[in-house]
Structure formats: C-alpha cells, structure tokens
Amino acid sequence: MSKENQIDRPEDKTFSIVVNGRPTDVERDELSFDELVDLAFDDPARGPQIVFTITFREAGGRIPEGELDEGQRLKLRDGTIVNVTRTDQS
C-alpha cells in the first residue's frame, strides 16, 4: 500500500478498509472525520463553501452503518467501507 494511503501510528493491528473505492491500510482502530477526508482526497480543498459528507458501512462499534458528522470518530474493523463526497455550495 502506498504511503499516501496510510495513517501511521504504532499499534498491534492493521485494518484493511476501503475509502472511496480504494483499498487502504490503517494502523488504528478509529479515525476522525478529518482523517477520513484526508484519506479520500489527495489535496482536499477546505473552506466555508466546501461541505464533506461521509457515509460508512461494515464499521466496528455499536453502529455498523450510517453517516459520520464533522467532529465524530469512526470505529473501524477489517472491511469497513467509507465513502466521502465533497460539495461546493457556491
């Protein structure tokens, strides 16, 4: 897996997830909204007119599928599928 598709942190387990259709390995069991945006886009434009929407399925934790709000964290497991969309509200 290429370095740009990894979030590195020393842990015992690597999780294989899919972000926007791309297989991605992460070394944490939980990722924040912003970390998922960074994984989804090489250079995510940010600003007051940019809105990101994150949906997920097959996640770990109590809620295996749904939508992640800004400021929340997603509990991962192998096979978690994440879709991040960017909308320009201009």
PyMOL commands that set and color helices and strands:
alter all, ss='L'
color gray80, all
select helices_A, chain A and resi 3-5+33-40
alter helices_A, ss='H'
color red, helices_A
select strands_A, chain A and resi 15-19+22-26+30-32+50-57+66-68+73-75+81-88
alter strands_A, ss='S'
color yellow, strands_A
deselect
rebuild
show_as cartoon
